[in-house]
Amino acid sequence: MAKFWHLAPLAALTALVVTPTASLPSTAQPANLEGSWSGGGVVTFASGARERARCQAHYSRRSPTTYALTATCATPSGRATQSASVRQVSGNSYQGSFYNIEYNVSGTVHVVVRGNSQNVHLSSGAGSASLRLSR
């Protein structure tokens, strides 16, 4: 039987809800997140245990600096699917906080886009994750 507490950091991988940020300079060009991304990385649980994760994400533009996100991530311990929103904080950087109601997990998220790849880092009391996704 799977230990569902292991799914809390997994849920964190896909539950991104962004906090408000300072306004951006008008010259800032948003990185283009729109479309499908996939890849993986490592989840580190609060216990120190680590697992590989595979993820698929789809971003839909909602405004010039905000995207809706649907993502599914899986580790050997389980799988989680979520919807979320991310907001630009500089030309190629998005950040905020996440909350997953199913596992009652919240924390911080930072996404940096470089061309057709993005690095994602999540951190919470339940653990952390570092992912690299590409188009």
Wavefront OBJ file of the C-alpha trace (Angstrom):
o trace
v 0.000 0.000 0.000
v 1.408 3.414 -0.964
v 2.209 5.884 1.776
v 0.157 8.912 0.829
v 2.333 11.337 2.813
v 4.946 10.708 0.119
v 2.556 12.295 -2.377
v 2.583 15.672 -0.595
v 5.845 16.876 -2.215
v 4.683 15.333 -5.486
v 1.519 17.390 -5.266
v 3.732 20.415 -4.645
v 5.337 19.853 -8.042
v 2.088 20.571 -9.781
v 0.226 22.976 -7.524
v 1.427 26.498 -8.325
v -0.630 29.425 -7.075
v 1.193 32.718 -7.365
v 1.320 35.553 -4.860
v 1.128 39.180 -5.998
v 4.421 40.848 -6.972
v 5.638 44.354 -7.672
v 4.720 45.771 -11.073
v 7.117 45.065 -13.918
v 8.916 47.657 -16.001
v 7.110 48.292 -19.285
v 10.228 47.196 -21.223
v 10.226 43.685 -19.728
v 9.495 41.036 -22.362
v 7.794 37.994 -20.854
v 9.328 34.603 -21.493
v 6.896 32.520 -23.527
v 5.566 29.672 -21.383
v 2.564 28.946 -23.590
v 2.209 25.346 -24.717
v 3.275 21.895 -23.550
v 6.419 21.109 -21.538
v 7.769 17.825 -20.190
v 10.773 16.559 -18.293
v 11.779 15.603 -14.818
v 14.044 15.969 -11.878
v 14.338 15.052 -8.228
v 11.911 15.289 -5.312
v 13.502 15.429 -1.848
v 11.107 14.559 0.977
v 11.329 16.086 4.470
v 12.679 12.705 5.660
v 15.662 13.153 3.312
v 14.476 10.413 0.928
v 14.824 11.307 -2.766
v 12.857 10.115 -5.794
v 13.039 10.824 -9.508
v 9.981 12.602 -10.919
v 8.583 12.836 -14.463
v 6.240 15.706 -15.324
v 4.065 17.009 -18.147
v 2.756 20.570 -18.010
v 0.593 22.745 -20.231
v 0.516 26.553 -19.946
v -2.244 28.781 -21.383
v -1.703 32.549 -21.497
v -4.267 34.505 -19.462
v -2.590 37.943 -19.682
v 0.762 39.261 -20.924
v 2.417 38.120 -17.661
v 0.118 35.409 -16.272
v -0.473 31.809 -17.339
v -2.904 29.079 -16.289
v -1.135 25.773 -15.717
v -2.281 22.155 -15.784
v 0.418 19.653 -14.798
v 0.795 15.975 -13.964
v 3.863 14.626 -12.157
v 4.692 11.093 -11.085
v 7.278 9.432 -8.844
v 7.533 5.778 -7.824
v 5.338 6.735 -4.808
v 2.448 8.168 -6.795
v 0.989 10.687 -9.200
v -0.730 14.078 -8.872
v -2.560 16.360 -11.337
v -3.284 20.032 -10.630
v -4.361 23.352 -12.119
v -2.586 26.575 -11.176
v -1.564 30.098 -12.196
v 1.939 31.623 -12.512
v 2.962 35.281 -12.806
v 6.073 36.878 -14.295
v 8.433 38.702 -11.901
v 11.138 39.553 -14.498
v 11.835 38.896 -18.193
v 12.319 35.136 -17.835
v 11.426 34.466 -14.207
v 8.127 33.465 -12.599
v 7.585 32.868 -8.923
v 5.017 32.654 -6.186
v 3.511 30.246 -3.722
v 1.630 27.008 -4.180
v -1.086 25.243 -2.254
v -2.471 21.763 -2.783
v -5.848 21.230 -1.124
v -5.776 17.426 -1.590
v -2.594 17.042 0.519
v -2.762 20.371 2.420
v 0.724 21.357 1.216
v 1.916 24.903 0.528
v 5.278 26.486 -0.219
v 7.235 28.555 -2.721
v 7.945 28.046 -6.425
v 10.419 29.648 -8.828
v 10.448 29.079 -12.613
v 13.232 30.352 -14.897
v 12.707 30.020 -18.655
v 15.638 29.872 -21.092
v 14.468 29.407 -24.662
v 12.802 26.000 -24.957
v 13.644 24.854 -21.416
v 12.699 25.869 -17.916
v 14.102 25.137 -14.467
v 11.529 24.792 -11.704
v 12.308 24.749 -7.975
v 9.648 24.117 -5.323
v 10.104 24.162 -1.574
v 7.749 23.371 1.324
v 7.776 21.846 4.786
v 6.960 18.502 3.129
v 10.054 18.616 0.906
v 11.429 20.217 -2.238
v 11.771 19.525 -5.939
v 14.106 20.606 -8.730
v 12.881 19.977 -12.277
v 13.986 20.733 -15.806
v 11.216 20.844 -18.413
v 11.502 21.400 -22.161
v 9.203 21.814 -25.154
l 1 2 3 4 5 6 7 8 9 10 11 12 13 14 15 16 17 18 19 20 21 22 23 24 25 26 27 28 29 30 31 32 33 34 35 36 37 38 39 40 41 42 43 44 45 46 47 48 49 50 51 52 53 54 55 56 57 58 59 60 61 62 63 64 65 66 67 68 69 70 71 72 73 74 75 76 77 78 79 80 81 82 83 84 85 86 87 88 89 90 91 92 93 94 95 96 97 98 99 100 101 102 103 104 105 106 107 108 109 110 111 112 113 114 115 116 117 118 119 120 121 122 123 124 125 126 127 128 129 130 131 132 133 134 135
